[in-house]
Amino acid sequence: MKFGSPAITFVYHLGVHATDEDLLVRSLLKDGNLLQGRNVIVPRPRRYRTMVREHLQLYRGDPMPDEAQKAFFDALLQGYACERAVLSDPDYLTMPYNVFESQQLYSKAGFRTTWLRYLFPENPCEFFIGLRNPATFLPALLGLKGVPGYEALVKKTDPRRMRWPNMLERIQNNNPGCPITVWSNEDTPLIWPQLLREITATELSFRFQGDNDVLKEIVRPEGLEKLERYLEGRPPQSELQRRRVIAAFLDKYAMPEALEAEIDLPGWTGDLVDEVTALYEDDLYTIERMPGVNFISP
């Protein structure tokens, strides 16, 4: 059963855990009414997360009967007319305590995204996912609710095998024809406005109220105030120009404690942190060149 004419595109923001803590959704909801006027719906997570999880577990990628699919669609979008629906949940791929199941990052990513894809199999589907350096990803994961200690979490996974391209390949192989947009969490202060536009398919000139939401968490208040005045008085003529301005203000006004991550993990030496970080940077280089992947870089 196809929904909408033109067919509604279902956009799934997959996380990953310990990257944006729902900031993406909160930023988009600030302009929810304007986006709705452009046929883009960003439902509030409490409206759909439990319902989506229940349907994923019930059907597990099997076709839903037409009547059940229609009822699910109506409950999800509640009669709103749209051409694009953005749904976000960091647990789409797995729960945080199972991130290293089968001794690799998100081993369930392939079939779990297929389950999402086949909620509405006749409609277009896109995936958005932010990645993070495993050296800082692990400490952040350990701080999440319900996550066990280090040994129980990593399940003897070699840190050098914590590689993102393999996960993305599984998603691609299981979901041919579904575009994937990827970015590095470390780059979000510079690319955030572009990410908001790409996930909603809005044009460069559209200004989101949440454009500076990431910067608010890492820039001193006086610096952010000066930056906003600067951008208002001298609107950037391109995304590249905007990033250069932000980079300059980050150099001067960023809060060091917001940018520095403490890495205190059993068995992790400084050399291992450097090695894992280098592998992560290699992975980003590989991902940026993967066919079918839209990589947002600064």
N, C-alpha and C positions, 0 to 999 in steps of 0.2 A: 504494500500500500504506500503510495507516494503522497506526501503532505505538502500543500502549498503550490501555487502557480505564479511565478516560477517556484521550483521545488526549494523548500527551506533547507539551508545548509546548517547542519548541527556541528558546532565547534566545541571540542573537548579540550579543556586545559588540564593537563595530566599532572601538574606539579613540576618538579618532584618535591618530596618532603623537604622541609627545612630550607626552602628557597624564598617564597614570598609571603607565607603565612596569611593567605587570602587577601593580600594587599591589591592584587590585580582586580579582583572582583569589587572590592571596596572603592577603588579608584573609578572603575567603570560605572558603578551605581550612582556616583555623584552626577553623572550626565545621563541617567537612565531615561528620563523623559525625552531629551533631545535625540538620543539613540533610537528610542521607540518611534519617533517621528521619521527616522530614516530606515525603519523596518528592521532594526536590530534589537533583539530582546536579551537582556542580561537578568535572568531571574535571581532572586535572593536565594542563597544556598540552602537556607532552612526549608525552602519551599520544595526542593527537589532531591537533595542528597540522599535521604533515607529511601525515598521512592525509587530512585535510580538503582541504588544498591540492591534493593529487594528484587527488582526486575532482572538485574544482572544475575543474581543467584538463582532465580527461578527458571530463567530461560537459557542461560549459559551459551549464548550464541545461536540457539535454535530459533527458527522463525516463530514469531508471536502470532497467534490467531488474529485475523483482521479486527475482530471486535475488541480483543484485549489491547491490540496496538492502538486503536482509535481512542479507547478509554485512557490509556497511558498518555497519549499525545495531548488529549484535552485537559487532563489533570496537570500535565507539565507546563503547558503554555496558557492555560486558562482563557482561551478565546482570543488572545492577542494575535493580531495579524503581523507576520514578520517574514523576512527572507533569510534571516541569520539568527541563530539562537546560541548563546555562549554559556556553556555549562562547565563548572570548575570543581575539582575535588582532588586533593593530593593523594587520596586513598584509591583512586581509580585503578592503579596498577597493582597495588598490594597494600597491606597495613604496614606501618613503619617498622614493626618488629620483624617483618619477613623480607626486608629489602635485600638481604644477602642469602635468601633461600637458594639451595643448589649451588652455593658458593660462587655466585655471580650477581651483578647488579640487576635487580628487578627481573628475575627469571620468568615471571608470569606476564611480562609486558606484551608479548606477542598475542597470546590468546585473550588476555583481558581487554586489550584494545579491540579485538575482533568482537567480543561480547558487546562493547559499546557501539561498534559499527553496525551491528545487526539489531540494535534496538529499533532503528528505522532504516532497514536495508535498502530501500529504494530512493532514499534521500542522500544528497552529497554529505560528506563527512570530512572534517579536518581535525588534526591534532596539533596542539601547542605544548611545548615542554621546555622548561628551563633546567640546565644542568649545573653541577657544582663540583669543584675540586674535591675529590674524595678525602683529602687531608683535612679539610674543614667541614666537609659534609658529615663525616663520622661523629665528631664531637657535637655537632648540632643535632644529629639524630638521637644521640644518647640523652639529650635534654628533653626529648618529646615524651609525652605521657604514655605509659604502658610499654616503653622500650626497656628491655632488660640490660644487664651490664654488657661490657664490651665483648667478652668471649661468647656469650649467648647470642649477641646480635650478629657478629661477623661470621659465626659458625666456621671458624678456621679458614676463612677466605683469605688468600694471599692478597695483601694490599695492591700488589702489582697487577692483579687480575680484575681490579675494580675499574672496568673500561666501559665507556658509554657507547662507542660505535656499535658494539655487539647488540646492545639493547635496542638501538634504533633500527638495526637491520632486522631484528625479529618483528618489530612493529611494521616495517615496510613489507616484509615477506608475507605477513598475515593479512595485510590490508592494502592490496594493490589499488592504485588509483586514488588513495587518500593522501592529500598533501600533508606534510609535516613541517612545522616551523619550530626552529630550535634556537636557543640563545644560551650564553653563559651567564650564570647568576652574578658573577663578578663584574659583568659589564652593565648590569641593569641601571646604575645611576646615569649612564650616558645614553642608553637606548630605550629607556622607559617610554617616552612619548611615542616612538615608532612602534613599540610593542602594542600599546593601546590602540593605535590606528590599524595595525595589521590584524589584530584579533577581531576587530569590529569592521574591517574593510572600509574604513573611512579615509578621506583624502588628507593630504599633508596639511592643508589650511585649517582643518578642524582642530580647535584648541580644547583640550580636555581640562576640566577643573583639577584633575589628578595628575597633570603632567609632572609636577614636582614632588609627588608624594614620596618617592624613594629618597630624594635629596633631603627632605625634611628629617629623615632618620639619621643622616650622616653629616649634615652641614650645620654649623653654628647658626643660631637664629639671625644674628646680625648679617651674616654672610648670605643667607637665603633671602632676606629682605632686600639686600643690595642686588642680588642676582635677579629677582623678580622685577625690580625697578629697571634694571639694565635691559632685560628682555622686552619689557613693555615699551621702553623708550626707543630701543633699537631692535625691532623684530627681526629675527634671523631670516635670511633669504633662502636658506636651505637647511636640511637636517644636519649636514656636515658642519655648517657654520654654528648651529646651535650647540653641537657637541663640543666644539672648540671653546666656546664661551663657558660651558659648564665645566670642562676640564680645567680651565684657568681658575674658576672660582673654587673648585675642589682643591686645587693646589694650595690655595690661600686660606680657605675657611673650613675644610673638612675636619671632623672630630677624629683624632687618631684612634681613640678607643672604639669608635664605630667601624673602623676599617681593619683593625688588627684582630685576628682570631687566635685565641690561645689553643695550642695543640698539645694536649697532655694525654697520650694514649699508650696503653701497655705495649712495650716493645718497639715503639716508634722512636727512632733516633732522628736527629737533624738531617742526616744523610738520606734516611728513608722518606722523610717529608719532601725533601728536594727531588728525590727520584719519582715519587708519586705525582708531584706537581708537574714535573717535566713530561711524564706520560700523559697527564691530563691535557697539557698544552698541545702535545702531539695529536691527541684525540680530537681536540677542537679543530686543528688544521685538517684532519681527515674528514670530520663531519661537515666542515664548510664546503668540501668538494664532493660530498656524496650526492649522486643523482637523485632527484626527487625531494631533496631537503632544502628548505629555505632557511638559511642561517643568518640571523640578525647579528651583525658585528658593528663595533664602533667605527 
